[in-house]
Amino acid sequence: MPKEKKLQIIPLGGLGEIGKNMTVVRYGEEILLIDAGLMFPDEEMLGIDLVIPDFTFLVENREHVKAIVLTHGHEDHIGALPYVLKEINVPVYGTRLTLGILEGRLKENGVSNDMLRPVKQGDSIKAGSFNVNFIRVNHSIPDAVGLAITTPMGTIVHTGDFKLDYTPIDGKMTDFRRFSDLGNKGVLVMMADSTNAERLGHTPSESTVGASFEKAFHNANSRIIVATFSSNVHRIQQIINTAVTYKRKVAVLGRSMVNVVNISRELGYITAPEGTIIDIDEINNYPANQVVVITTGSQGEPMSALTRMSQSDHRKVGIVPGDTIIISATPIPGNEKLVSRTIDNLLKLGAHVVYGRENGIHVSGHASQEELKLMHNLVRPKFFIPVHGEYRHLVKHAKLAQELGMKKENIFISENGQILEFTKNKGVVAGKVTSGRILVDGLGVGDVGNIVLRDRRQLSQDGIIIIVVTMDKEQGVVVAGPDIVSRGFVYVRESEELMDDVRTRVEEALARCEDEGITEWSGLKSAMRDALGRYIFERTRRRPMILPIIMEI
Amino acid sequence: MPKEKKLQIIPLGGLGEIGKNMTVVRYGEEILLIDAGLMFPDEEMLGIDLVIPDFTFLVENREHVKAIVLTHGHEDHIGALPYVLKEINVPVYGTRLTLGILEGRLKENGVSNDMLRPVKQGDSIKAGSFNVNFIRVNHSIPDAVGLAITTPMGTIVHTGDFKLDYTPIDGKMTDFRRFSDLGNKGVLVMMADSTNAERLGHTPSESTVGASFEKAFHNANSRIIVATFSSNVHRIQQIINTAVTYKRKVAVLGRSMVNVVNISRELGYITAPEGTIIDIDEINNYPANQVVVITTGSQGEPMSALTRMSQSDHRKVGIVPGDTIIISATPIPGNEKLVSRTIDNLLKLGAHVVYGRENGIHVSGHASQEELKLMHNLVRPKFFIPVHGEYRHLVKHAKLAQELGMKKENIFISENGQILEFTKNKGVVAGKVTSGRILVDGLGVGDVGNIVLRDRRQLSQDGIIIIVVTMDKEQGVVVAGPDIVSRGFVYVRESEELMDDVRTRVEEALARCEDEGITEWSGLKSAMRDALGRYIFERTRRRPMILPIIMEI
């Protein structure tokens, strides 16, 4: 009898974090990859543009990767693909909008789109031993899917990012029946979205936002500017619908907003009566009360259109008193202050600003507790892995599953890189693979690591003091310097005395070295560094980076 | 007839921001100062420890400052006093707890406490032409007061930071009757706390938190650790009360927590049965289920006790599975991620963590809309200045006042430095005084300005490349270098090729200068900076600081 093949689930990203989702499903040697997302950097990752999962494991097993399947077109699910596809050449399956958005990203990065394979919600594909069925779900972007992955060991259900919307904008509800059918047939493992596992009740329907737009449009008697996530196509459709009701023209602003609206209109995900959508340059051809601008910047992002407008720094749109600004989003954790500042600046310009939860101007795209409970009841998996969440979300989701009757030992709060291995009756932790984060800074992928970040951190806090000395190598004597240059430390013109003292200390340190016969560059450098570091800390309570440079002639 | 003296209100801090509250009341030349607070730095203020108001105006008018009156002991109301009192020597009036906390701060900064003058809630003092009555209010620190300032022009009411708590922990309610009496007699100007002007309804009573503690303590069967704001003395009292009920000993941890608990016990604001409070070193002498630790770190502050515990990095307390951690605070905007990370880390250590709004484990210390409405109705001022809030809070508070029937022209949304001048019937904007922020970095007060911050910002994003060249001054030729050193740019060992190319570019630039006869240091420097900046940006899409240094022999 041949050795039975093993079924493994290995998250490479997305566990213990919201972002860079990427999960390996492996049967025997064959690999199916679910999503390949990016994450935006934490504040501590100074200068970093974005973060992708360390996918060494995939590269090492590249000949076994059968396919990549995508759940939807958000950055945290597709944003790493330009990097992954440079290394691994396999078919990428996704729905049309997902691939439409992805194509733009690939083009920007000079990566071919040859391997993209569009599917429709409901379709199935085969990749090696895997059969993958794409199940329609509601989310804050259209054309989102969950996955049913059939393997010889059993079926894996991945919910994708989802909510249950009984009144979706496009009339297409999460395919309950499919999840229910799968449950009836028996599901081995479920992975489910944990983002809102802490939220009680039900996430409101996307369509509830429409009523809030109605109200805000009704109250506005001049121009309306709405900021939202560019990927929230249903939201954009609702803004257009309300604009049509109120006989307003719609202009679109902000690079990513323009891109997504163009793709969505091409593919038919956004519709508007002929003549409704106008170019941003045309808005001044219409009375202010006949114009709506849809824009980026709902998170207060520094370079975004709304932020620039709020700083009176946008080339095309200037805020004038009487404008109504609707911020149709809640701040992602970490962005609260940026969003608040934008609101304050808009108010100072005399705009009327509609924002905040109480106005019903935004709803989440993720399932709250009661929806999660329904999903668990439909799918009734043998094993459960909460995914897509920070650690506390996973813990909460696991607790929820236990409250619904699952045995604790059948629930796995896993982590990136951890191998979970499943047979028909058993799930075990079976080791680890390489995982982690790769930092992308400009064109550099992975060339900024902990040492560089540590240096940036120190530089950011107290700046740098550079000491340059030119020495005669043969004679071991100083022929020029020490020259002292500082940046980010003190405003030099007002601290001349301090800088003079600094020079004196360095000269003293060099003299001591001469007395003690220290001539090695390394010995001289640490003498200068030590003497100065201590002195500066005592005098200023700061710890700038001290960088001695010795030139030799 | 002598020229009538003018009554002015000049905020030097606290408007358009939550923090560094400081307000000048001026009658003729006489000045009364209300509060002198600090603010914690924004993320952009790299390396800055704290921010205080620019009080140049006070220094320039120091001989006219009659007194400083304090509303309560929070940092954003007293934290700038160590700096102000070094420049201005006037009596400082505050309640006992306020002055108790202030004394500690003054001592740390080597400032005398000679001028502190304790008052009781309800007392009045006289300072020049001003008569100041201290009115009891509820807030998240005991012994808080609002102020009634009587001047020959009329009465000014300043609410201080307040809420209306009908069931306060110490039984001492906001003195409604006093505010009502003032209203009956006629109030010229009111300044009122706008922090929660966006919140509907009523802020819950501090005592509601007690019920949540009861529940959490009831569910815990091992050690309990509660993190809260050290200044929230009533909260600490409630923790102690619940501990007594559950027959637990209480230990206090974290420098500021220990300080405030000591002062509060000395002054009688915290009481505990003999033997309840034990030293932190004694906790292991008791079974885990008989211990409560009260600690700092409710905001996830990097160096705080709870954060260290969550990283298994605290000398005295290690988290063990079964511990219950109660985070009795909500994150201050900007701290959300830090708090989340602390919670995640505690959960990973196996602790049970009680956090978040739904657990009722925290209430605000500031009045919500219904309380504000009551205050407006009691005081019925002629003029109103919303204070203590970011711009959108001030706008909301102003709108609230309008809804209550005030005329728009009698409401002043002011800003720091703006002079508001009042007569009995009229209020006008009457110019500006110097205002702004002073950055404190270590021992340096004001020596870090925009240039230093801009440098720190650039250094933090992409690091620095230093080019050193030693030149023979007379002959104008390079005798050593160029040496290239970088920090925070790339990990050099993996980017040797790039750094070699960088050197080549610099050498080429120097050769070009020689060809073109450029010998001035400044010309050489800009040639190097330009050549390299462009090259590096094209190759890496980064913009490190480029710092050429020319040594001469």
Contacts between the chains, C-beta under 8 A, distances in Angstrom:
chain1	res1	chain2	res2	distance
A	16	B	344	7.1
A	42	B	337	7.2
A	43	B	43	6.4
A	43	B	337	7.4
A	46	B	460	4.6
A	46	B	461	6.4
A	46	B	488	7.8
A	47	B	460	6.5
A	47	B	461	3.9
A	47	B	462	5.2
A	47	B	463	7.5
A	47	B	488	7.8
A	47	B	542	7.4
A	198	B	356	6.8
A	200	B	358	6.7
A	333	B	336	4.6
A	333	B	337	5.8
A	333	B	340	6.8
A	334	B	336	6.6
A	334	B	337	5.2
A	336	B	333	4.7
A	336	B	334	6.6
A	336	B	336	6.5
A	337	B	42	7.2
A	337	B	43	7.4
A	337	B	333	5.8
A	337	B	334	5.2
A	340	B	333	6.8
A	340	B	390	6.3
A	340	B	392	7.1
A	343	B	392	5.2
A	344	B	16	7.1
A	344	B	390	5.7
A	344	B	391	3.9
A	344	B	392	5.4
A	347	B	391	5.7
A	347	B	392	5.6
A	347	B	395	5.3
A	348	B	391	6.1
A	353	B	392	7.4
A	356	B	198	6.8
A	358	B	200	6.7
A	390	B	340	6.3
A	390	B	344	5.7
A	391	B	344	3.9
A	391	B	347	5.7
A	391	B	348	6.1
A	392	B	340	7.1
A	392	B	343	5.2
A	392	B	344	5.4
A	392	B	347	5.6
A	392	B	353	7.4
A	395	B	347	5.3
A	441	B	462	7.7
A	441	B	540	7.8
A	441	B	542	6.3
A	442	B	540	4.9
A	442	B	541	3.1
A	442	B	542	4.5
A	443	B	539	7.2
A	443	B	540	5.4
A	443	B	541	4.8
A	444	B	490	6.7
A	444	B	540	5.8
A	444	B	542	7.4
A	447	B	490	5.0
A	447	B	491	5.9
A	447	B	494	6.0
A	447	B	495	6.0
A	448	B	490	6.8
A	448	B	491	6.9
A	449	B	491	5.3
A	451	B	491	5.9
A	452	B	463	6.9
A	452	B	488	5.7
A	452	B	489	7.0
A	452	B	490	6.6
A	452	B	491	5.5
A	453	B	488	8.0
A	455	B	463	6.4
A	455	B	487	4.7
A	455	B	488	3.9
A	456	B	459	7.0
A	456	B	460	5.3
A	456	B	461	7.5
A	456	B	463	5.9
A	456	B	488	4.0
A	457	B	460	7.5
A	459	B	456	7.0
A	459	B	459	3.7
A	459	B	460	6.1
A	459	B	463	6.7
A	459	B	464	6.8
A	459	B	487	6.7
A	459	B	488	5.3
A	460	B	46	4.6
A	460	B	47	6.5
A	460	B	456	5.3
A	460	B	457	7.5
A	460	B	459	6.1
A	460	B	460	3.3
A	461	B	46	6.4
A	461	B	47	3.9
A	461	B	456	7.5
A	462	B	47	5.3
A	462	B	441	7.7
A	463	B	47	7.5
A	463	B	452	6.9
A	463	B	455	6.4
A	463	B	456	5.9
A	463	B	459	6.7
A	464	B	459	6.8
A	464	B	464	6.4
A	464	B	487	7.0
A	466	B	466	6.0
A	466	B	547	7.3
A	466	B	549	6.9
A	468	B	468	5.4
A	468	B	549	5.5
A	468	B	551	5.8
A	470	B	470	4.6
A	470	B	480	6.1
A	470	B	551	4.9
A	470	B	553	6.2
A	479	B	553	5.1
A	480	B	470	6.1
A	480	B	551	4.5
A	480	B	552	6.2
A	480	B	553	4.5
A	481	B	551	5.7
A	483	B	549	6.4
A	483	B	551	6.0
A	485	B	547	6.8
A	485	B	549	5.8
A	487	B	455	4.7
A	487	B	459	6.7
A	487	B	464	7.0
A	487	B	545	6.5
A	487	B	547	6.7
A	488	B	46	7.8
A	488	B	47	7.8
A	488	B	452	5.7
A	488	B	455	3.9
A	488	B	456	4.0
A	488	B	459	5.2
A	489	B	452	7.0
A	490	B	444	6.7
A	490	B	447	5.1
A	490	B	448	6.9
A	490	B	452	6.6
A	491	B	447	6.0
A	491	B	448	7.0
A	491	B	449	5.3
A	491	B	451	5.9
A	491	B	452	5.5
A	494	B	447	6.0
A	495	B	447	6.0
A	539	B	443	7.2
A	540	B	441	7.8
A	540	B	442	4.9
A	540	B	443	5.4
A	540	B	444	5.8
A	541	B	442	3.1
A	541	B	443	4.8
A	541	B	444	8.0
A	542	B	47	7.5
A	542	B	441	6.4
A	542	B	442	4.4
A	542	B	444	7.4
A	545	B	487	6.5
A	547	B	466	7.3
A	547	B	485	6.8
A	547	B	487	6.6
A	549	B	466	6.9
A	549	B	468	5.5
A	549	B	483	6.4
A	549	B	485	5.8
A	551	B	468	5.8
A	551	B	470	5.0
A	551	B	480	4.5
A	551	B	481	5.7
A	551	B	483	6.0
A	551	B	551	6.4
A	552	B	480	6.2
A	553	B	470	6.3
A	553	B	479	5.2
A	553	B	480	4.5
A	553	B	553	7.3
